[in-house]
Amino acid sequence: AVFILLAIVLIWLTSKIVTIGVGKEQKPYRGWRRRLVYLLPYLSRVVLFGFGFWRVRTKGRSASRDEAPVVVLAPHSSYIDTFVAGMALSMVPLCVTRTENAAIPLIGTILKAIQCIFVSRAEKKSRDFVVNRIKEIATDPGWSQILIFPEGLTTNRKALITFKWGAFFPGLPVQPVIFRYPNKMDTVTWTYRGLSGAYSLYLTLCQFANYLEMEYLPVYKPSEEERKNPVLFASNVRKVMSKALDLPIAEHSFEDVLLMLESERLKMPFEAGAVEYYKLRDKLKLDLDQMKSLLTQFSEMDQKKDGSIDIEEFASYLKLPVTPELENVFGMYDRVREEEKRGAGSS
């Protein structure tokens, strides 16, 4: 732990020196700043060594900026990924991270030193700014590669969730990079309902050796249709990464997390808010605020607060008696009954 702390302090000190006299207007580093910031990937490797990652197995070849201005990494599941990202490229990459990370002691200074683009995920204005900023940097050869975790949040690595399309908006070639942690005990996964960051760190340090594999996939060059449609571009790259990882695809996203947190606030089960946001948005033309409003109405009907509504709760909310006619109406929207019918039909 002391070894890791010393390495992180050295990274912070280097970052602090790099940011001295740097104004708000971001420009590519030149001269001594550029040379000094090149130390960070090597110091990141020292941190990984301290965590017990004696050897990081790599497969494939890291593409140059000319070949792929944007690098996308998945699945994103751990704080360890940050240090892996630091050594993933031959050049020090830019990255996109949430605004809240800028306030973390030590880490915030490091992120500023590598000229991260900060985004407030809950604010559309901030997201729009970041998407345009990514395009500006990706098309300017003076900058280094942009490194992005397109899932937008950490997951348990059991599936690839919906990719944010900001990395694909420029319509330029991207290099997918995939992570694997083939350890007998998973101590690195850090999700909202999983281990705390501190306990995950403690368990990782308790392991004599930890294993990490990083694979550089071939550069993905978008078609004309994909250049015009970043959502399609993101979806197709995700399919390539999913196949390489042998993982399924899940249509959940960061917005689902916001709905799940809203569900919890309304005293319903956390998972009641997992509705596959983007599918619902595209099908019903609803935005996040409208879905939250509907979730509130649902919670008013859900008197038992178990994340489902039975015919009695439905009738009570409408202030009607339970009649065959009402049961027929309820049956049209009863997902449980529909699944039972499907099960009976397949058997």
WOPERA-V629476 format. One line per field, one symbol per residue. phi: phi as a letter, one per 20 degrees, with the letter a starting at -180 (. if undefined). psi: psi as a letter, one per 30 degrees, with the letter a starting at -180 (. if undefined). Layout:
# WOPERA-V629476
phi = ???
psi = ???
This chain:
# WOPERA-V629476
phi = .fffgfffffffffffffefmeeffecgfclffffffffffffffffffffnefcdfccncffffffbfcddcafecbffgfffffdfcfdfeebdbfggffefgmfgfffffelfeecefedfffffffgffgfgffedffeefedceffnaecemeaeegefegfdffmdgcdfcddcdeefdedefccgddffgfffffffffefbccbccceeggedffffffecfffgfffffffffffelcfdceebgfffffffffffemdggffeedlgffffffdldeffffffffffffffffeldnbcefffffffelcffcgffffffffdeffffffffffffe
psi = eeeeeeeeeeeeeeeeeefkgkaejklkklbeeeeefffeeeeeeeeeeefgiekjkkkakklleeejfkkkklkjflfeeeeeefgflfljlllklkeffffkkeeeeeeeeghljkkjffkeeeeeeeeeeeeeeffjfflalkkkjffflkaggflklkkkgeffefglkljkkkkkihkekjffkjlegbkleeeeeeeeffkeklkkkkkjlkkjkkleeeefifeeeeeeeeeeeeeefhklkkhlleeeeeeeeeeeegglkefffjgieeeeeeefhkleeeeeeeeeeefeeiefhgglkleeeeeeefhlljleeeeeeeffgjeeeeeeeeeeef.
